[in-house]
Amino acid sequence: MVRFIILWSVFSVKNSLEWLYRLHREIARGELAVLRKIVRYVPITVVLGVARGLCALGLAGRAFRLQNAVATENFRCLTGQKTPINAVWIAVRRRLLEEAATWGQNPTLLRQLRHCTDQLDAVVAPLHHQKIPVILAPLHAVSDVLAAIVGASVTPGKASVVVSASAELYNQHARTLGGIQLAYCSIHQENKALASNLMSLIADVAAGEQNMIIFPDISPDYTLQAEGALEAKLPCRLFGRAAKLHHGVVRLSGVIAAQVVFYHLCYDGGLQIRIHPPVAAKAVAGAMPGVIEQTLREYPQDWLLWHSHSLYFINH
């Protein structure tokens, strides 16, 4: 009898936990559905205004609170400025903008994205007309997803993102919303499924059939364990300090003699884009540190990676 009661209790607890898990999952799914309705029909400025107020009250973005201290200290150490970095708001705004632009299909934000695309295409299209291969180099500002969507929408309307072996892939369904042709390949060979596409991507870019997208400001933290990671770092100086950047943009632009277009998104009353003049392959190594430092100094509240503990200053 005692054994039966014990077994019954165990199974009852297990069933209760499973029921609670299913309930939590359904609630989360319902909340997400409501969020997507909100970002579709409510003006995006209103959504962001309410969300920022909730962040200020400590009612939103709790998962990102610990990033604030690291982000602010990194910013202060590098720039000498005492302005705090609001990592919670940066992360919450990113999530809302990505939901609004993909699942939500918010009309205002989509218009802003198209305007950013038109500005970038004004730089990229002439290069394609001159039969010059193009590598797009967006920085991690406001949203890497939106930056990739903009890059995939310019001439010729197709792009592939070169990622680290450890990088997460964007949700495939989300990135195909609106007809975005955006694929992935890996610069590191241990990710066989993605690395196998790299050679065909290089051939396509050289032929002008698509653009390559590489985020030049990815922290070396993400590639420490990858094959060839030590060789794949570019020694440079950032903020007056010895630093190392990922070498992918320099290497791949050199392989196909591509011109590199650095750009980043920013948000000031609406989504905007800042575009640097195209850089020839031979000049990329010299130009890239300056582009990154300038962006971090001028748009610190838009940059997504301040919370990375070591940034670009690991000694390896």
N, C-alpha and C positions, 0 to 999 in steps of 0.2 A: 504493500500500500504506500509506504514511504517513497519507494523507488518510483512508483507511478506519479505521485505528487511532484517529485523532483523533475521527472521528465516532462510532465504537463507544464510545470512552471517555466522550464527552459524553453519549450516550444512556444509558450504563450509570449514570453519576452521577445523571442526571435521574431514571431509573427507581428508583434506590436512594433518592433523596430523597423521591420520591412514596410509595414503600413505607414509609419511616420516618414520613412524615406520617400515612399511613393507620394505621400501628401505634400512633402516639401518640394519634390520635383514638379508636381502639378502646379503648386503655388508659384514656383519660380517661372514655370512656363507661362502661366497666366500673366504674371507681372511683366514678362518680356513682351507678350502680345500687346498688353496695354501700353507699354513704353513705345512700341513701334507705331501704334495708332496715334499716340501723342505727338511723336516727332514727324508724323506724316501731315497732320492737320493743324497743329498749333504752330504759329510763327516761331521760327527757330530762335529768334532773339528773346522771345518770351520764355521758351524752354530753358535756354542757357541762363537767363536772368534768375529764374526760380531755382535752378540747380545750383548756381553760385551762392545764392542765399542759404540754401540748405547746407552747402559745404561750410559756409561761414559759421553756421549754427552747430556744426559737428554732426549733422544728421545724414550726410551722404559722404561716400568715398572713404569709409572707415578702413578699408583694406589697404589704403595707400598712405595712411597717416605717418607710418614709420619712415617713409621715404622723404618726408619734408626736411628732417634734420640733416640727412646725408646730402640732399640736393642743395640746401641752403649753404651748408659748409663748403661743399665743392665750389659753388659759385663765389663765395666770399674769398676763399683761398686763391682762386685763379684771377679774379678781377679786382679784389680789394674793396668791392662795393658791399654795403651792409643790407641791401634790399633782400628780404627773404624770398625764396622760391616756393611757390604754392604748388607743390607736386600733386596734392590731392585734386585741386581744381584742374590742373593740366591733364590728369588721367581721366577725370569725370567728363570734361569737355571733349576729350578725344573719343570716348565711348559714345557720347550722345551724337557727335557729328558723324561718326561712322555708321551708327544705326540710322540716322536721318538720311544719309546719302545712299545707303544700300537698301536695307529692308524697308525703311520708311519712305524713300523716294520723295523727300521733302522738296516741293517745287522751288522754293527760294534758294535752298542750298544747292540744288542741281543747277540753277542758273548761275550761281557763283562759281561752281565747278567748271561750267562751260566757259565762263569768262576767263578763268585761270588757264584752261586748255587753249583758248584762242590766243592768249598772250604767249604761252609757251610755243604754240605752233608757229607763231610769227617768227620765232628764232629757229625752230627745227626744220620747217618746210623748205626754206631756202638751201639748207645744207643737203637735203635729199635731192632737190632739183639740180644741185651741183655734183651729185653722185658721191657725196662724202658720207661715210658711215657715221652713225651717231650713237653715243652712249649718254644716257640721261643719268645724272647723279643728284637725286634729291636727298636732302638732309632729313633727319628724324625730327620734324617740327610739326606741331598741331596733330598730324596723323600720318603715319607711314602708309596706311591703306589708301587714304585720299590722295596722297602724293603719287602713289603707283597708279591709281585710276586716272589721274591727270596725264601721267606719262604714257599710259597705254592708249590714250584718246587722241594724241597728236599724230601727224603724218608718220608712217603710213597706216595708222589705226591698229597697230598690233605691237606688243612688247612682251619681253620676258624679264623677270626679276632674278638676278643672280644672288643667291642666298648662301649663308654659312650652312655647314652641315647640321648645325644645332638649331638653326632658326625655325620658328614656327611658320607654317604656310597659312596664308590668309584663307578664310573659308571660301571654298570654290563657288558655292551657290551665290554668296554675297558679291563676289567679284564679277560674276557673269551677269548680274542684274544691270539692265541698261545696255547689254550687248558689249561689255568690255572684254576685249581679247587679251587676257593677261595670263601668262604661264610662268613656270618656275624651273630653274636648274641650279645645280650646286657647283661651287668653285672647288669643293673638297671631295676627293675621290672616294671616301668611305661611304658617302651617301650615293650608292650605285644608281638608284632609280632616278635621282635628279642629275647626277654628274654625267650620265649618258647623253643628256640633251645638250650639254655645253658646246660640243663641237658643231652640232647642227645649228645652234643659236649663233655661234661666231660666223658661220658661213652665211646665214640669213642676214645678219647685221652688215656684213661686208657687202652683200648684194643689195642692201637697202630695202629688204623685204620686211624687216621689223626693227624695233629699237631694243637695246639692252638697257636695263635699269639696274644700277648698283648704288646702294646707300654708302657713301664714302665715309660717313662719320660713325660707322659701327665700331663699338668698343672692342679692342683685342680680347677682352674677357670672354667673348662669345666664341672665339676661335682658338683658344689655348690648347684644346685637346685635339684639334683637327690636324690631319696629316699636312705637313708642310707649313704649319702655323708660324713657326719661328722665322722661316724664310719669307713669309708673306706679310711682313711688317715693314713699313716705310719709316725710317728714322727722320725726325724733323724737330722743329721747335714750335711749341704752342704756348702762348701766354708767357714767353720768355723762358720756358723750361724745355728740357730734352723730353721728347715724346715719341710715340710710335703709333702710326695709323695703319689701318688695313691696306694692303698693297694692291688689292684686286682691280681698282679703277685704273691704276697706272699700268699694270701688266696687260690687261685686256685691251685697253685703248692702244697700247703699243703694238699688239699683235695684228690689229687690222687698220692701224693708222686712223683711228676714229677721232673725231672731235668730241669733247666732253662738255655737256651743258649742265652746270651746277644750278640748282634752284631749291627753294624751300617755300612751304606754305606758312602763312601767318594769319592771325585772326584779330581784326580790329574793327568791330562793328559788322563784320562779315568776313568770309573767307577770301584771302588775297594771296598773291604769289610774288616772289622776288626772284628774278632770273639774272644770272651772271652771263656775260658774253662768252661765246664758245671758246674753249681752250684746246689748242692743238695737242696731240698725243705727247710730243716731246716736252711740253711745258706743264703737263698735269701735275707731276711730282712737286714742282715748285709752287704751283698755284693752290693746290688743295689745302694745305695747312692754313693759309690766309683766308680762304673762303670759309672754312669751318670756324676759325677764331672770330672772324667778323660776325658771322651769324650768331654765335653764342653770346657775343658782347651786345649786339644790337637787339636781339630777340630772345632774351633769356627765358621769358615766361611762355614761349612757344616751344622750346626744345624739350624733347621727351626723355632724355637720358641722363639728366643731372643726378639721379639717384644711384647711378653706377658707381660703386665704391672707388675703383681705381682709375676710371676713365681711360686716358691714353698714356698713363705714366707708370706702367708696370715695368719692372726691370727684369728682362729675360734676354 
